[in-house]
Amino acid sequence: MAGLLFLAFAYFAVGQAAVKRNEAQTAADAAALAAAQDFRDQLRTGLLGTFDFERWQKLLDGDAGGLIPHSSCSAASDLASRNDATADTCELSFQPEPTYRVTVQTNKTAGHSVIAATQDQKGAAKAAAVVVPRCHLQKAPGTGPTGEPPEPGPGSPPSQSPGPGGPGDEQKAYRLVCDNKRDVEIDPGHLDLLPKASDLFSVHLADK
């Protein structure tokens, strides 16, 4: 009888440890996704400053540029804390997409049990989340290297007066081509009308 009771308590202890590991994995997944989503939002914010073809290409490719990507790790720490855990490490790498890798440990142990090795054991897990670009910048056909219409050659008729759109129309010679088949014309005067960050970049868990 005593042996059966010991086995029952032992199974319970193993179950408690498994629960802690699951809690740690949930916290790690949430923390990694939070960091990646924060970085994704930073990339879109970087696009709102001003329209510059080269800078936009880099940002749309997930290049941090002048951003401070490691600040996104604070979002990972916050999500881990909400899940009663601590983010021990948070690292950003490019492979080639931006990838955040975090390791997390639960704040509480598995609790007292007949198995001494588990009673002080905390749940630990790691997770990775990747930011995948969904759009690229494309010049409209017939534009020059800067995106402006080519200069008229000798003998060409003089250029017409700007239409209702005004002289800024030629700057709309760029468009965002996205994997959701929704092309977006770029209006430098209304960059606030850009698609949401989730339309420009997808975020998902990746192999650890």
GROMACS elastic network, one bead per residue, 0.5 to 0.9 nm:
[ bonds ]
;  ai    aj funct       b0    kb
    1     4     6  0.51315   500
    1     5     6  0.63347   500
    1     6     6  0.86784   500
    2     5     6  0.50893   500
    2     6     6  0.61902   500
    2     7     6  0.86750   500
    3     6     6  0.50593   500
    3     7     6  0.62508   500
    3     8     6  0.86199   500
    4     7     6  0.50853   500
    4     8     6  0.61684   500
    4     9     6  0.86898   500
    5     8     6  0.50058   500
    5     9     6  0.62321   500
    5    10     6  0.84735   500
    6     9     6  0.51701   500
    6    10     6  0.60085   500
    6    11     6  0.86170   500
    6   114     6  0.75291   500
    7    11     6  0.61084   500
    7    12     6  0.84823   500
    8    11     6  0.52293   500
    8    12     6  0.62341   500
    8    13     6  0.86818   500
    9    13     6  0.61205   500
    9    14     6  0.86377   500
    9   113     6  0.71134   500
    9   114     6  0.64311   500
    9   115     6  0.84913   500
   10    13     6  0.50313   500
   10    14     6  0.62499   500
   10    15     6  0.85313   500
   10   113     6  0.74904   500
   10   114     6  0.62589   500
   10   115     6  0.65025   500
   11    14     6  0.50882   500
   11    15     6  0.60965   500
   11    16     6  0.86277   500
   12    16     6  0.61975   500
   12    17     6  0.87126   500
   12   113     6  0.80873   500
   13    16     6  0.50387   500
   13    17     6  0.63238   500
   13    18     6  0.86519   500
   13   110     6  0.76625   500
   13   111     6  0.83152   500
   13   112     6  0.81481   500
   13   113     6  0.56488   500
   13   114     6  0.71506   500
   13   115     6  0.67347   500
   13   118     6  0.69544   500
   13   119     6  0.78128   500
   14    17     6  0.51259   500
   14    18     6  0.62279   500
   14    19     6  0.86928   500
   14   110     6  0.89902   500
   14   115     6  0.84268   500
   14   118     6  0.75562   500
   15    18     6  0.50035   500
   15    19     6  0.62059   500
   15    20     6  0.87119   500
   16    19     6  0.50830   500
   16    20     6  0.63692   500
   16    21     6  0.87758   500
   16   110     6  0.55348   500
   16   111     6  0.77646   500
   16   118     6  0.84420   500
   17    20     6  0.51248   500
   17    21     6  0.63421   500
   17    22     6  0.87389   500
   17   109     6  0.82661   500
   17   110     6  0.53668   500
   17   111     6  0.86696   500
   17   118     6  0.64964   500
   17   119     6  0.83259   500
   17   121     6  0.74464   500
   17   122     6  0.78605   500
   17   123     6  0.71109   500
   18    21     6  0.50573   500
   18    22     6  0.62520   500
   18    23     6  0.86250   500
   18   110     6  0.86802   500
   18   123     6  0.80805   500
   19    22     6  0.50751   500
   19    23     6  0.61617   500
   19    24     6  0.85977   500
   19   110     6  0.80946   500
   19   123     6  0.81003   500
   20    24     6  0.61162   500
   20    25     6  0.86038   500
   20   106     6  0.71839   500
   20   108     6  0.83296   500
   20   109     6  0.74698   500
   20   110     6  0.63051   500
   20   121     6  0.87283   500
   20   122     6  0.66873   500
   20   124     6  0.78463   500
   21    24     6  0.50240   500
   21    25     6  0.61869   500
   21    26     6  0.86553   500
   21   105     6  0.88788   500
   21   106     6  0.83476   500
   21   122     6  0.78305   500
   21   124     6  0.59497   500
   21   125     6  0.68668   500
   22    25     6  0.50540   500
   22    26     6  0.61999   500
   22    27     6  0.86011   500
   22   123     6  0.75713   500
   22   124     6  0.87406   500
   22   125     6  0.83686   500
   23    26     6  0.51756   500
   23    27     6  0.62397   500
   23    28     6  0.86086   500
   23    83     6  0.78999   500
   23    84     6  0.88291   500
   23    85     6  0.85595   500
   23   106     6  0.72813   500
   23   123     6  0.70442   500
   23   124     6  0.85672   500
   23   125     6  0.88258   500
   24    27     6  0.50864   500
   24    28     6  0.60408   500
   24    29     6  0.86096   500
   24    80     6  0.88320   500
   24    83     6  0.84134   500
   24    84     6  0.89731   500
   24    85     6  0.70772   500
   24   104     6  0.62657   500
   24   105     6  0.59429   500
   24   106     6  0.56212   500
   24   122     6  0.85397   500
   24   123     6  0.52793   500
   24   124     6  0.52844   500
   24   125     6  0.53851   500
   24   126     6  0.81768   500
   25    29     6  0.60777   500
   25    30     6  0.85045   500
   25   104     6  0.77353   500
   25   105     6  0.88936   500
   25   123     6  0.82302   500
   25   124     6  0.72018   500
   25   125     6  0.50544   500
   25   126     6  0.67305   500
   25   127     6  0.74418   500
   26    29     6  0.52748   500
   26    30     6  0.62228   500
   26    31     6  0.85857   500
   26    83     6  0.80398   500
   26   125     6  0.85423   500
   27    30     6  0.51737   500
   27    31     6  0.60343   500
   27    32     6  0.86295   500
   27    79     6  0.71939   500
   27    80     6  0.52686   500
   27    81     6  0.83607   500
   27    82     6  0.83563   500
   27    83     6  0.56196   500
   27    84     6  0.80370   500
   27    85     6  0.67172   500
   27    86     6  0.85717   500
   27    87     6  0.86297   500
   27   104     6  0.69013   500
   27   105     6  0.83944   500
   27   106     6  0.81665   500
   27   125     6  0.82670   500
   28    31     6  0.50767   500
   28    32     6  0.61347   500
   28    33     6  0.85483   500
   28    76     6  0.84407   500
   28    79     6  0.87156   500
   28    80     6  0.68298   500
   28    85     6  0.86751   500
   28    87     6  0.76101   500
   28   102     6  0.65191   500
   28   103     6  0.63522   500
   28   104     6  0.53757   500
   28   105     6  0.82652   500
   28   124     6  0.85597   500
   28   125     6  0.61900   500
   28   126     6  0.56079   500
   28   127     6  0.53886   500
   28   128     6  0.82644   500
   29    32     6  0.53309   500
   29    33     6  0.61940   500
   29    34     6  0.85530   500
   29   102     6  0.84285   500
   29   125     6  0.88286   500
   29   126     6  0.75958   500
   29   127     6  0.53535   500
   29   128     6  0.71843   500
   29   129     6  0.77933   500
   29   205     6  0.72204   500
   30    33     6  0.52164   500
   30    34     6  0.60466   500
   30    35     6  0.87368   500
   30    76     6  0.75584   500
   30    79     6  0.63444   500
   30    80     6  0.71249   500
   30    83     6  0.86372   500
   30   127     6  0.86221   500
   31    34     6  0.50606   500
   31    35     6  0.63350   500
   31    36     6  0.87310   500
   31    73     6  0.83934   500
   31    75     6  0.71473   500
   31    77     6  0.66278   500
   31    78     6  0.76516   500
   31    79     6  0.51995   500
   31    80     6  0.55006   500
   31    87     6  0.75863   500
   31   102     6  0.71460   500
   31   103     6  0.88948   500
   31   104     6  0.82980   500
   31   127     6  0.81286   500
   31   128     6  0.89874   500
   31   129     6  0.89685   500
   32    35     6  0.52970   500
   32    36     6  0.63069   500
   32    37     6  0.86252   500
   32    73     6  0.84725   500
   32    75     6  0.87936   500
   32    76     6  0.59914   500
   32    79     6  0.88387   500
   32    90     6  0.81001   500
   32    99     6  0.88129   500
   32   100     6  0.59745   500
   32   101     6  0.62618   500
   32   102     6  0.58827   500
   32   103     6  0.87858   500
   32   126     6  0.87068   500
   32   127     6  0.61152   500
   32   128     6  0.55987   500
   32   129     6  0.53003   500
   32   130     6  0.86102   500
   32   205     6  0.77167   500
   33    36     6  0.51169   500
   33    37     6  0.59779   500
   33    38     6  0.84578   500
   33    76     6  0.76494   500
   33   100     6  0.80673   500
   33   127     6  0.87745   500
   33   128     6  0.76943   500
   33   129     6  0.54454   500
   33   130     6  0.80318   500
   33   203     6  0.71404   500
   33   204     6  0.69387   500
   33   205     6  0.68918   500
   34    37     6  0.51603   500
   34    38     6  0.60764   500
   34    39     6  0.86227   500
   34    72     6  0.78882   500
   34    73     6  0.82877   500
   34    75     6  0.56617   500
   34    76     6  0.54038   500
   34    77     6  0.88949   500
   34    78     6  0.86374   500
   34    79     6  0.68598   500
   34   129     6  0.86781   500
   35    38     6  0.51508   500
   35    39     6  0.62660   500
   35    40     6  0.86089   500
   35    69     6  0.89969   500
   35    70     6  0.87532   500
   35    71     6  0.85743   500
   35    73     6  0.54396   500
   35    74     6  0.74726   500
   35    75     6  0.53711   500
   35    76     6  0.50189   500
   35    77     6  0.86449   500
   35    90     6  0.86272   500
   35   100     6  0.67084   500
   35   129     6  0.80359   500
   36    39     6  0.51244   500
   36    40     6  0.61031   500
   36    41     6  0.86785   500
   36    72     6  0.72809   500
   36    73     6  0.87243   500
   36    75     6  0.89255   500
   36    76     6  0.86387   500
   36    98     6  0.79021   500
   36    99     6  0.71520   500
   36   100     6  0.61952   500
   36   128     6  0.89830   500
   36   129     6  0.60902   500
   36   130     6  0.63903   500
   36   131     6  0.60904   500
   36   203     6  0.66048   500
   36   204     6  0.84012   500
   37    41     6  0.62173   500
   37    42     6  0.86273   500
   37    72     6  0.83575   500
   37    75     6  0.88741   500
   37   129     6  0.89122   500
   37   131     6  0.76609   500
   37   197     6  0.87529   500
   37   198     6  0.85973   500
   37   202     6  0.86799   500
   37   203     6  0.65498   500
   38    41     6  0.51286   500
   38    42     6  0.63223   500
   38    43     6  0.88190   500
   38    69     6  0.87965   500
   38    71     6  0.87333   500
   38    72     6  0.55600   500
   38    73     6  0.85896   500
   38    75     6  0.68795   500
   38    76     6  0.89687   500
   39    43     6  0.63044   500
   39    44     6  0.88647   500
   39    64     6  0.86171   500
   39    67     6  0.89831   500
   39    68     6  0.88773   500
   39    69     6  0.61886   500
   39    70     6  0.86154   500
   39    71     6  0.83871   500
   39    72     6  0.58237   500
   39    98     6  0.86999   500
   39   131     6  0.80995   500
   40    43     6  0.51621   500
   40    44     6  0.66179   500
   40    45     6  0.88073   500
   40    62     6  0.81234   500
   40   131     6  0.66834   500
   40   197     6  0.64354   500
   40   198     6  0.78592   500
   40   200     6  0.85379   500
   40   201     6  0.65897   500
   40   202     6  0.82441   500
   40   203     6  0.79124   500
   41    44     6  0.52620   500
   41    45     6  0.62332   500
   41    46     6  0.86649   500
   41   196     6  0.87915   500
   41   197     6  0.57453   500
   41   198     6  0.83328   500
   42    46     6  0.61535   500
   42    47     6  0.88240   500
   42    64     6  0.87930   500
   42    67     6  0.74167   500
   42    68     6  0.87891   500
   42    69     6  0.81220   500
   42    72     6  0.88064   500
   42   197     6  0.87972   500
   43    46     6  0.50934   500
   43    47     6  0.66689   500
   43    59     6  0.58727   500
   43    60     6  0.74503   500
   43    62     6  0.71186   500
   43    63     6  0.83133   500
   43    64     6  0.72834   500
   43    67     6  0.79416   500
   43   197     6  0.79478   500
   43   201     6  0.89697   500
   44    47     6  0.51541   500
   44    48     6  0.68182   500
   44    59     6  0.78232   500
   44    60     6  0.82749   500
   44   194     6  0.85757   500
   44   195     6  0.89070   500
   44   196     6  0.78589   500
   44   197     6  0.57139   500
   44   200     6  0.77276   500
   44   201     6  0.88683   500
   45    48     6  0.52849   500
   45    49     6  0.72437   500
   45   197     6  0.86283   500
   46    49     6  0.58931   500
   46    50     6  0.83408   500
   46    55     6  0.89458   500
   46    56     6  0.83206   500
   46    59     6  0.72524   500
   46    66     6  0.87248   500
   46    67     6  0.77624   500
   47    50     6  0.66798   500
   47    51     6  0.71336   500
   47    52     6  0.87115   500
   47    55     6  0.81949   500
   47    56     6  0.62707   500
   47    59     6  0.71522   500
   47    60     6  0.84325   500
   47   191     6  0.77832   500
   47   194     6  0.87483   500
   48    51     6  0.75820   500
   48   190     6  0.89602   500
   48   191     6  0.55896   500
   48   192     6  0.64608   500
   48   194     6  0.82066   500
   49   191     6  0.81614   500
   50   188     6  0.72743   500
   50   191     6  0.78264   500
   51    55     6  0.80141   500
   51    56     6  0.70858   500
   51   186     6  0.87294   500
   51   187     6  0.88334   500
   51   188     6  0.59209   500
   51   191     6  0.80002   500
   52    55     6  0.54339   500
   52    56     6  0.59094   500
   52    57     6  0.85293   500
   53    56     6  0.52055   500
   53    57     6  0.61638   500
   53    58     6  0.88029   500
   53   137     6  0.79783   500
   53   146     6  0.81279   500
   53   147     6  0.87629   500
   53   174     6  0.88009   500
   54    57     6  0.51298   500
   54    58     6  0.64286   500
   54    59     6  0.87868   500
   55    58     6  0.52242   500
   55    59     6  0.62572   500
   55    60     6  0.85830   500
   55    65     6  0.79007   500
   56    59     6  0.50836   500
   56    60     6  0.59455   500
   56    61     6  0.83947   500
   56   136     6  0.89945   500
   56   137     6  0.76326   500
   57    60     6  0.52077   500
   57    61     6  0.61424   500
   57    62     6  0.87660   500
   57    63     6  0.85542   500
   57   136     6  0.70519   500
   57   137     6  0.63776   500
   58    61     6  0.50676   500
   58    62     6  0.64211   500
   58    63     6  0.50114   500
   58    64     6  0.76896   500
   58    65     6  0.71575   500
   59    62     6  0.50553   500
   59    63     6  0.50697   500
   59    64     6  0.65186   500
   59    65     6  0.70645   500
   60    63     6  0.72837   500
   60   133     6  0.62127   500
   60   134     6  0.80760   500
   60   135     6  0.66787   500
   60   136     6  0.63333   500
   60   137     6  0.78126   500
   60   200     6  0.75836   500
   60   201     6  0.81357   500
   61    64     6  0.89627   500
   61    97     6  0.78233   500
   61   132     6  0.82820   500
   61   133     6  0.58468   500
   61   134     6  0.87569   500
   61   135     6  0.82789   500
   61   136     6  0.75576   500
   62    65     6  0.87592   500
   62    94     6  0.88100   500
   62    96     6  0.87279   500
   62    97     6  0.64472   500
   62    98     6  0.63380   500
   62   131     6  0.73660   500
   62   132     6  0.75260   500
   62   133     6  0.64581   500
   62   201     6  0.85268   500
   63    66     6  0.89930   500
   63    67     6  0.88935   500
   63    94     6  0.87385   500
   63    97     6  0.84313   500
   63    98     6  0.78405   500
   64    67     6  0.52824   500
   64    68     6  0.72997   500
   64    69     6  0.65542   500
   64    98     6  0.85863   500
   65    68     6  0.84018   500
   67    70     6  0.89282   500
   68    71     6  0.58308   500
   68    72     6  0.80100   500
   69    72     6  0.57104   500
   69    73     6  0.79783   500
   69    92     6  0.76581   500
   70    73     6  0.55593   500
   70    74     6  0.80103   500
   70    90     6  0.82629   500
   70    91     6  0.75785   500
   70    92     6  0.70628   500
   71    74     6  0.58216   500
   71    75     6  0.78536   500
   72    75     6  0.53952   500
   72    76     6  0.69365   500
   73    77     6  0.63111   500
   73    78     6  0.86187   500
   73    87     6  0.89248   500
   73    89     6  0.87624   500
   73    90     6  0.59621   500
   73    91     6  0.78125   500
   73    92     6  0.88107   500
   73   100     6  0.84464   500
   73   102     6  0.87454   500
   74    77     6  0.50311   500
   74    78     6  0.61745   500
   74    79     6  0.87255   500
   75    78     6  0.50678   500
   75    79     6  0.62987   500
   75    80     6  0.86191   500
   76    79     6  0.53069   500
   76    80     6  0.61799   500
   76    81     6  0.86052   500
   76    87     6  0.69445   500
   76    90     6  0.75995   500
   76   102     6  0.78882   500
   77    80     6  0.51233   500
   77    81     6  0.61210   500
   77    82     6  0.87011   500
   77    85     6  0.86800   500
   77    86     6  0.66466   500
   77    87     6  0.52862   500
   77    88     6  0.84472   500
   77    90     6  0.85648   500
   78    81     6  0.51219   500
   78    82     6  0.63491   500
   78    83     6  0.88384   500
   78    86     6  0.87223   500
   78    87     6  0.85712   500
   79    82     6  0.50808   500
   79    83     6  0.64764   500
   79    84     6  0.89107   500
   79    85     6  0.85662   500
   79    86     6  0.89701   500
   79    87     6  0.87466   500
   80    83     6  0.51308   500
   80    84     6  0.65215   500
   80    85     6  0.50251   500
   80    86     6  0.54892   500
   80    87     6  0.58997   500
   80   104     6  0.72326   500
   80   105     6  0.86646   500
   80   106     6  0.85972   500
   81    85     6  0.50684   500
   81    86     6  0.58003   500
   81    87     6  0.78024   500
   81   107     6  0.87594   500
   82    85     6  0.72873   500
   83    86     6  0.85130   500
   83   106     6  0.82051   500
   84   105     6  0.89845   500
   84   106     6  0.62405   500
   84   107     6  0.58338   500
   84   108     6  0.78149   500
   85   104     6  0.66129   500
   85   105     6  0.55212   500
   85   108     6  0.79305   500
   85   123     6  0.89250   500
   86   103     6  0.85326   500
   86   104     6  0.55519   500
   86   105     6  0.53530   500
   86   106     6  0.62053   500
   86   107     6  0.65318   500
   87    90     6  0.71383   500
   87   102     6  0.67406   500
   87   103     6  0.58539   500
   87   105     6  0.65758   500
   87   106     6  0.88453   500
   88   102     6  0.73762   500
   88   103     6  0.55798   500
   88   104     6  0.55627   500
   88   105     6  0.69659   500
   89   101     6  0.78413   500
   89   102     6  0.53315   500
   89   103     6  0.52789   500
   89   104     6  0.73509   500
   90   100     6  0.67606   500
   90   101     6  0.56425   500
   90   103     6  0.68170   500
   91    99     6  0.81062   500
   91   100     6  0.55693   500
   91   101     6  0.52665   500
   91   102     6  0.65012   500
   92    98     6  0.67176   500
   92    99     6  0.55803   500
   92   101     6  0.65087   500
   93    96     6  0.80721   500
   93    97     6  0.79434   500
   93    98     6  0.58075   500
   93    99     6  0.52802   500
   93   100     6  0.65845   500
   93   101     6  0.80943   500
   94    97     6  0.50088   500
   94    99     6  0.59715   500
   94   100     6  0.88673   500
   95    98     6  0.67511   500
   95    99     6  0.72062   500
   96    99     6  0.84279   500
   97   130     6  0.65776   500
   97   131     6  0.60982   500
   97   132     6  0.60176   500
   97   133     6  0.78237   500
   98   129     6  0.84770   500
   98   130     6  0.57376   500
   98   131     6  0.54055   500
   98   132     6  0.74956   500
   99   128     6  0.66325   500
   99   129     6  0.55798   500
   99   131     6  0.63738   500
   99   206     6  0.82378   500
  100   127     6  0.82644   500
  100   128     6  0.54642   500
  100   129     6  0.53539   500
  100   130     6  0.64059   500
  100   131     6  0.85777   500
  101   126     6  0.72572   500
  101   127     6  0.57726   500
  101   129     6  0.66851   500
  101   130     6  0.88622   500
  101   208     6  0.72767   500
  102   125     6  0.85091   500
  102   126     6  0.55832   500
  102   127     6  0.55694   500
  102   128     6  0.63934   500
  102   129     6  0.88371   500
  103   124     6  0.73709   500
  103   125     6  0.57956   500
  103   127     6  0.66152   500
  103   128     6  0.89709   500
  104   123     6  0.82384   500
  104   124     6  0.56519   500
  104   125     6  0.54393   500
  104   126     6  0.60631   500
  104   127     6  0.84173   500
  105   108     6  0.87324   500
  105   122     6  0.65240   500
  105   123     6  0.56151   500
  105   125     6  0.66321   500
  105   126     6  0.88517   500
  106   109     6  0.72637   500
  106   122     6  0.56605   500
  106   123     6  0.52063   500
  106   124     6  0.64638   500
  106   125     6  0.89162   500
  107   122     6  0.70243   500
  107   123     6  0.82755   500
  108   111     6  0.79225   500
  108   120     6  0.86894   500
  108   121     6  0.84219   500
  108   122     6  0.60952   500
  108   123     6  0.80194   500
  109   112     6  0.86546   500
  109   118     6  0.81088   500
  109   119     6  0.65460   500
  109   120     6  0.53799   500
  109   121     6  0.51509   500
  109   123     6  0.70821   500
  110   113     6  0.82900   500
  110   118     6  0.63456   500
  110   119     6  0.53421   500
  110   120     6  0.64760   500
  110   121     6  0.58549   500
  110   122     6  0.62142   500
  110   123     6  0.76926   500
  111   118     6  0.75888   500
  111   120     6  0.65246   500
  111   121     6  0.79526   500
  112   115     6  0.81567   500
  112   116     6  0.78483   500
  112   118     6  0.79330   500
  112   120     6  0.75920   500
  113   116     6  0.66204   500
  113   117     6  0.89119   500
  113   118     6  0.71939   500
  113   119     6  0.55797   500
  114   117     6  0.89327   500
  114   118     6  0.85934   500
  114   119     6  0.80454   500
  115   118     6  0.57705   500
  115   119     6  0.67110   500
  116   119     6  0.54935   500
  116   120     6  0.74532   500
  117   120     6  0.68130   500
  117   121     6  0.69127   500
  118   122     6  0.82146   500
  119   122     6  0.85076   500
  126   208     6  0.69791   500
  127   205     6  0.74075   500
  127   206     6  0.76180   500
  127   207     6  0.76710   500
  127   208     6  0.55353   500
  128   204     6  0.85771   500
  128   205     6  0.57100   500
  128   206     6  0.52813   500
  128   207     6  0.64100   500
  128   208     6  0.52819   500
  129   203     6  0.67727   500
  129   204     6  0.54716   500
  129   206     6  0.52347   500
  129   207     6  0.81974   500
  129   208     6  0.85333   500
  130   202     6  0.81592   500
  130   203     6  0.56594   500
  130   204     6  0.57028   500
  130   205     6  0.62693   500
  130   206     6  0.61809   500
  131   201     6  0.63184   500
  131   202     6  0.58147   500
  131   204     6  0.70442   500
  132   200     6  0.87168   500
  132   201     6  0.53992   500
  132   202     6  0.51221   500
  132   203     6  0.62458   500
  132   204     6  0.82390   500
  133   136     6  0.78954   500
  133   178     6  0.89159   500
  133   200     6  0.63304   500
  133   202     6  0.65512   500
  133   203     6  0.89974   500
  134   177     6  0.84099   500
  134   178     6  0.54820   500
  134   179     6  0.56165   500
  134   180     6  0.79552   500
  134   198     6  0.89169   500
  134   199     6  0.70777   500
  134   200     6  0.51969   500
  134   201     6  0.50645   500
  134   202     6  0.67036   500
  135   176     6  0.60636   500
  135   177     6  0.53392   500
  135   179     6  0.64116   500
  135   180     6  0.87596   500
  135   183     6  0.88477   500
  135   199     6  0.82626   500
  135   200     6  0.57339   500
  135   201     6  0.74783   500
  136   175     6  0.83577   500
  136   176     6  0.56474   500
  136   177     6  0.54754   500
  136   178     6  0.65382   500
  136   200     6  0.89104   500
  137   174     6  0.67880   500
  137   175     6  0.58869   500
  137   177     6  0.63680   500
  137   178     6  0.88961   500
  138   173     6  0.84950   500
  138   174     6  0.56364   500
  138   175     6  0.54274   500
  138   176     6  0.62369   500
  138   177     6  0.67945   500
  139   142     6  0.85285   500
  139   143     6  0.69340   500
  139   144     6  0.86808   500
  139   145     6  0.85985   500
  139   146     6  0.86915   500
  139   147     6  0.59648   500
  139   173     6  0.58807   500
  139   175     6  0.65701   500
  139   176     6  0.89821   500
  140   143     6  0.61111   500
  140   147     6  0.73286   500
  140   172     6  0.85200   500
  140   173     6  0.50560   500
  140   174     6  0.57276   500
  140   175     6  0.71787   500
  141   144     6  0.88309   500
  141   173     6  0.82449   500
  142   147     6  0.87126   500
  142   148     6  0.87535   500
  142   149     6  0.66521   500
  142   150     6  0.75023   500
  143   146     6  0.75473   500
  143   147     6  0.50751   500
  143   148     6  0.52421   500
  143   150     6  0.59858   500
  143   170     6  0.88217   500
  143   173     6  0.69835   500
  144   147     6  0.51463   500
  144   148     6  0.53351   500
  144   149     6  0.55845   500
  144   150     6  0.51989   500
  144   151     6  0.85095   500
  145   148     6  0.73609   500
  145   150     6  0.86979   500
  146   149     6  0.85822   500
  147   150     6  0.87659   500
  147   170     6  0.76115   500
  147   171     6  0.68725   500
  147   172     6  0.82726   500
  147   173     6  0.56148   500
  147   174     6  0.67301   500
  148   151     6  0.87210   500
  148   170     6  0.55762   500
  148   171     6  0.64693   500
  148   172     6  0.86697   500
  148   173     6  0.66661   500
  149   152     6  0.88656   500
  149   170     6  0.67280   500
  149   173     6  0.81189   500
  150   153     6  0.87475   500
  152   155     6  0.82026   500
  152   156     6  0.57156   500
  152   157     6  0.76894   500
  152   158     6  0.76989   500
  152   159     6  0.77258   500
  153   156     6  0.55156   500
  153   157     6  0.88350   500
  154   157     6  0.87244   500
  155   158     6  0.87436   500
  156   159     6  0.85524   500
  157   160     6  0.86140   500
  159   162     6  0.86924   500
  160   163     6  0.82783   500
  161   166     6  0.86779   500
  161   167     6  0.87276   500
  162   165     6  0.70452   500
  162   166     6  0.51277   500
  162   167     6  0.56915   500
  162   168     6  0.88550   500
  162   169     6  0.82592   500
  163   166     6  0.55960   500
  163   167     6  0.79068   500
  163   169     6  0.85016   500
  164   167     6  0.89752   500
  165   168     6  0.69435   500
  165   169     6  0.57729   500
  166   169     6  0.60713   500
  166   170     6  0.89512   500
  167   170     6  0.68008   500
  167   171     6  0.84276   500
  168   171     6  0.55413   500
  168   172     6  0.74175   500
  168   187     6  0.86283   500
  168   188     6  0.83434   500
  168   189     6  0.85210   500
  169   172     6  0.54556   500
  169   173     6  0.77074   500
  169   187     6  0.83420   500
  170   173     6  0.56342   500
  170   174     6  0.89119   500
  171   174     6  0.70239   500
  171   186     6  0.78369   500
  171   187     6  0.72390   500
  171   188     6  0.71060   500
  172   175     6  0.73504   500
  172   185     6  0.63868   500
  172   186     6  0.53644   500
  172   187     6  0.56108   500
  172   188     6  0.74518   500
  173   185     6  0.78128   500
  173   186     6  0.76047   500
  174   184     6  0.86960   500
  174   185     6  0.62894   500
  174   186     6  0.56887   500
  174   187     6  0.85020   500
  175   183     6  0.65366   500
  175   184     6  0.53251   500
  175   186     6  0.53362   500
  175   187     6  0.89597   500
  176   182     6  0.83012   500
  176   183     6  0.54584   500
  176   185     6  0.63943   500
  176   186     6  0.71270   500
  177   180     6  0.85522   500
  177   181     6  0.70934   500
  177   182     6  0.68386   500
  177   184     6  0.67153   500
  177   185     6  0.89396   500
  178   181     6  0.56088   500
  178   182     6  0.59463   500
  178   183     6  0.60810   500
  178   184     6  0.82118   500
  178   199     6  0.81394   500
  178   200     6  0.74193   500
  179   182     6  0.74713   500
  179   183     6  0.89024   500
  180   183     6  0.83612   500
  180   199     6  0.81199   500
  184   194     6  0.79281   500
  184   195     6  0.81306   500
  186   189     6  0.88073   500
  186   190     6  0.81651   500
  186   191     6  0.73977   500
  186   194     6  0.79530   500
  187   190     6  0.53901   500
  187   191     6  0.62510   500
  187   193     6  0.83900   500
  187   194     6  0.88846   500
  188   191     6  0.56433   500
  189   192     6  0.85826   500
  190   193     6  0.57639   500
  190   194     6  0.79622   500
  191   194     6  0.56279   500
  192   195     6  0.85530   500
  193   196     6  0.87317   500
  194   197     6  0.86743   500
  195   198     6  0.80428   500
  195   199     6  0.59484   500
  195   200     6  0.67626   500
  196   199     6  0.52476   500
  196   200     6  0.66122   500
  196   201     6  0.88674   500
  197   200     6  0.51039   500
  197   201     6  0.60581   500
  197   202     6  0.83041   500
  198   201     6  0.52524   500
  198   202     6  0.57890   500
  198   203     6  0.78549   500
  199   202     6  0.71551   500
  205   208     6  0.86413   500
